[in-house]
C-alpha cells in the first residue's frame, strides 16, 4: 500500500474535504436570502436533486499533518485544485495537476480510465462496484480501484452524498445560516456525531446549493480544533451542456493499458466494514506491506492481541498497517482500529 493511497484513504475516511468560498466584493454579492428549510427536508432534496451537466474548479485544503504526500501539486498553504466535468448522467472527467504533470480520470459510464502524464501510465477498471462494500465511502477508498476513490475525493457532490448515507443515522442534524459558496447562496447542513460515537471528527458541514440542491462544499472539523481539517468544494461552477468528447478516453499511442484488479482479486484482498456510522472501520488486506523509510518516519509501532504493526495518525483519521498484511482505516482512535482488527482476523 503506497503512502499516496494511505493519505487518499484517510482523506476519504473523514469523508474527505473542504474548500474556501469564493470571496467577492460586498457590492456585487448576490443575495444570501433563502426560504427556511428543515434538515430532513434538505437532505431529502439533496437525494432527489438532478442538477444536470456542469463544470467547475474544485479546491482541496487539508490540515492532516501529512501534507505533500499525495503527489498533487499545491500552493504553500496546502490548497490543491482540480477541474471537474459532469454530463449529468453519470459520466465524469477530473483533471488533477501533479508535481510532475497532470493526472486525468475519465468515467465514461462503464469504465474508469486513469492517465498520468508524468509516468505515461494508463489504467482502467469497471466504473461500478458489485458489492455493498464498494458503494460505501470507505469501501470505495480502500478498494483495489484507487481511481474510484480519487473521483470521490474530487467531486463534492459525491463526497457529500456518501457521507450523508454513512453518517446521518448516527448524527444530530441541523441547518445553519445561509452562506455564499462558489458565488451561489447555499444552506449549511451540519452533522454532529451522537455522544455514543467514538470518532475523531467533531462535525461535518455540507454547503447545499439553494437552487439546485447540489452539494457544493464539504468541511470536516476535528475534535479540539477550530480550523477545518479537510475542505473540498467548488470555487467556481457553471451549469450547462458539456462536450461528449470530454467523457471519452483513447490511450495515447504507444502507451500500454493496465487493468486494475477485477472483483475476483478484490475478493482475494478481502475488505470488511466493522461498525457503523462515525465509528466505521475498513479492514482490508494490502497487496504488499509498506516498509519504506518514509512510512517508518510517519508511523509508530503498535501491537496487541491482534498482532503487531505500524500506526499512522492524522487529526481526523488513523490507520494501522498490520505485519500480517491487513490495513485498518477509520476516523476513530487507534483503540477502535485494533478492536476491528481483532474482529476481522487475517485470512
N, C-alpha and C positions, 0 to 999 in steps of 0.2 A: 504494500500500500504506500504510495508516494506521499511526500509531505504536502503536495498540492491537493491531493484528494482528501487528506485528513482535514486540511483547512476548509476545503469546499464543503465537506460533510458537516463540520462544526458550524459553518455558516447556516447550512440547511437545518441542522438540529434546532437551532434557535429559530429557525424559520427565517432565520435569514435576514434582513436588510432594511435600510432607510435612506431617504435622500432629502437634501435640503430643498425646501420650497423655493421656487423662483421668486426673487425679490425684484419688485418694480416700483417706480415712484408712486407715492400715495395718490397723486392726481390722476394717474392712469389705471389704478387698480379697479377691477370690476367689483361689483357689489358682492359682499360675502353673505348676504341675506338668503337664507333658505328656509322653507317651512319646517317646523318641528317634526321629528320622526322618532318613533320608539325603536329601541335597539333591535328587538325581534323583527320588526318590520324592515329595518335597514338591512339586516342580514338576509332576510327573505328576498329583498330586491336585488342584492348582490348576486344571489344564486340564480335569479331569473334574468339578469342583465344580458343583453346582446349588443354590445357597443359597435359591432361591425369592424371593418378594416381600419387599421390605424398604423401610424409610425411615430416614433419619438425617441429621444435620448433618455437613457436610464442611468442614474448615478448611484454608486455604491459608496458607503462610508462605514468603516469598521474601526472599533477600538477593542480588539481582542487580545492585544499583546503579542500577536504573531504576524504583524504587518510585513509585507514584502515576500511572503512565501507562496503566494498564489500564482505568481508568474505573470500577472496582469500589470501593465503599466499604470502608474497612478501619480498624482501630484504629491507634494511633500506633506500635505495634511491627511493623506490616506484615502483620498477620493479616487474612484475609478469610474470610467464612463463607457457605456456600451450603447449600441444602436439596435433598436428592436423594430421589426416589421411584422404585422399580422394581417392575414386576409380575412379575418373574422369568421373563418370556417374551420379552424384547427390547424392551419399551416402557419409556420413562423420562420423568421430569419433573424439571427442575432450576430452582430459583429462585435468582437471583444478585442480591443487593442492589447498587445502583449509587449514585453520588453524587446523582443526580437522581431516583431512583425504584427500579424493580426490572426486571430482565430475566428473562424466563421462556422456557425452551427445552423443548418437548414433542416427543418422538419417539413417534409413535403406531404405529410398526411399518412404515409406508410413507412417511411424510412427516415431516420435521423442521420444526417451527414455532418461530419466534422472535418474542417480543413485548417491546418496550422501552417501558415506561410513561412514561419521561421524554420520548422523542421521538414517542411514539404511532406507532411503526413496526412493521409485521408483515412478516416474510419467511418463505418456505417453500422447501424443497428436498427432493430424494429422501433417504431415510434410509440407503440402501445405495450403496456405490460399485460401479463396474462394471469397475474396472481394478486390478491388483495394487498400484499406487501408492496407490490410495485406501484400501487396507487396511493400509498402513504408517503408523506413528505420525507420521512427518514428512510423509507424503503427505496425511494427514488434516488436519494443522495448517497445511499450505501450500496446501490446495485452495481453490477459489473458495467453497466452502461453509464459512464460518468457524464456523457453529454446530456442525458435526460435531466440529471441534477443541475448541470450548467444552465440549461434552459429555464429551469425553475428559478434559479437564482437571478437570472437576468430579466424576469417577467414579473413585475409587481402584482399583476392581477392573479397569476397562477400561484405565486407565493402566498398571497392573502387568502385565496380560496382554500389552499391546502392547510394553512394554519387554522382557519376557521373550522374546518372539518375536524381537525385534530384537537383543538383547544376549547371550543365553545361549550361542550358538555361539562367540563370541569372548571368553568370560569364564571365570574360575575361580569356582566357586560353592561356598558353604559355608552351614551352618546354625549360628547362634549362639544364645545363651541366650534363653529364653522371656521375653517382656515382656507388660505389660498395655496394650492399645490399645482405646479405647472401652469400658474396663472388662471386656475379654474377653482371656483368655490367648491369646497369639499367638507363633508361631515367627518368628524373624528370619532371613530368607533374604538373603544378601549376595552381590552380584555385583561382582567386581573385573575391570577390563579386563586382557587379556593384555599382556605387555610390548611387544608389537609394535603395539598400538593407539595411535593418535595422537588423544588426546582430552583435553579439559579436565576431565572428570569423574574423580574418584578411585574412587568406588564408588556403587552404588545398593543401597538396602536396601528390602526388601518385608516388611512385617509380615503374616503369614498366620494367619487365624483357626484356632485349634486344632480347633474342632468342624466348621465348615462348609467350611474351606479357602478361604474368601473373602479376597482381599487387602484388608486394612483400611487400609494406610498405605504410601505410597511416599516415600522420602527420597533426595535426591541430594546427594552430597558433592563439592566441588570440590577440585582439586589445591591444596595449600598452605594449606588451611583446616580448622579443627577444628569449625566450625559449619556446619550444613546450608545449602546454597544454595537448595534448594527442598524443600518439605514439603507433602504433601497427604494427608489421611486422615480417617477418621470420628472425631468427638469423642463421638458417641453413635450408637447403632444399635439398631433394633428390627426383628425378623423377624415377618412376618405378612401376611395379605391386605391389599391396598390398594384403595381405591375406583376402579372403572373410569373414573369421571369425571375422575380426575387425568390420564389419558392421552389425553384428547380435547381438542381445541382449536377454539374458534369465534372468529374475529376479532371484535373489538368493533365495534359498529355505527358505520358512517361512516368506518371506517379502511380505507385501500387496502392490498391484499396485493401484495407484490413477490416475484416469483420469483427465486430465486438462479440464476445461470447454469447451464445444463444441461451434459451431458457434451460436447456439440459445442463449446461455448465453452471448456470445460476443456481440450479437446484443442488449441484455438487458443492458449490460455495454457499452453504446454507445461510439464509437470512431469517432471523426471528425477531419479532417485536415483543418485548416484555413490558408489561404495564400499560397504562392508558393516559391520555391527556398530557399534561405538562411533564409527567413522570416517565413518559415512554422512553425506552432504551432499545436501540437497534443492536443486535448481536449478529455478527456475520463472520465468515472466515475470509482471510485475506489471501490473495494469490501468492504473495511472497512476504516473509517477515521484513519489518523495517529495521535495518541495522545501521543506517547511515550515521555519520558523525553529527550531522545536523539534528537528527531526531534524538540522539543521545543528549545533545545540549538542550533541546526543548523539553525533555521529559525527565521524570524521576522514577526510581524503582518502586514497585508496588507488588505486594504478594498477599496471599490468603489461602483459605481452604480451596478456592477455585484454581489456584496455581500462582504463577508469577508473571510479571511483565513490566511495562512502562506506562506511566500516567502522563498525559498531556493536558494541561489546564488552560482554560481561557475564561473570560469574565462571564460568559453565558453558557458555556458547554465544556464538557470534558470528554476525553477518550482514553480507554485502556487498551493497549496493544499487548495481548497475552502471548507468552512464549510458545503456546501451542498453536498459534496462527489465528486465533479469534480476535476480533476487534469489537469493543462495546462503545457506542456513541450515545450521548444524550445531553440535554440541557439540565443536568442534575449533578449533585455532589458525587464524588468518587465512590462513596459507600453504596449508592444506588446502582452504579455501574457494576461493582463487584457482586452485589446481590443478584443482578441479572445474569452475570457470568455463571454463578452457581446454579441458577435455574435453567440455563441453556448450556449444558455440558458439551464439551468437544465431541465431534463425531468422527 
